[in-house]
Amino acid sequence: MNPRQKAVFEAKQAMRLGTEDPVCVPCGESNPLRLVLPKGHHPTGEKRDPSMKTPTCASCHQEAHFRARRDGVTYGVREGRVQARTSSRLRALASFLQMVVDYLRRWADELEGVGQK
């Protein structure tokens, strides 16, 4: 990709995200070429809430779906009853937020030098 093509692509990515400084929520990756777009990641599932989305890099997007499967969260389903849908949204969001918490703890440990020799 030549510099002009890259600049155009990055500008389009920023437009899709609605910001010129997109950042992966869990890990902080800021290279727009590595972010999952145009849809972003739907932490509660796209069918449950299509408007709730967040930028993630490809690695974190894959990890989020791995964790969700491990935690028993299903995607691609829009439950009928409000209670069932809300319960599923909360479980999916909790799985995603736990991933973010794990990153935050790791960064705090790095700052404190925990586990470093």
Helices and strands as residue ranges (DSSP letters): H 3-17, G 32-34, H 58-70, H 82-112
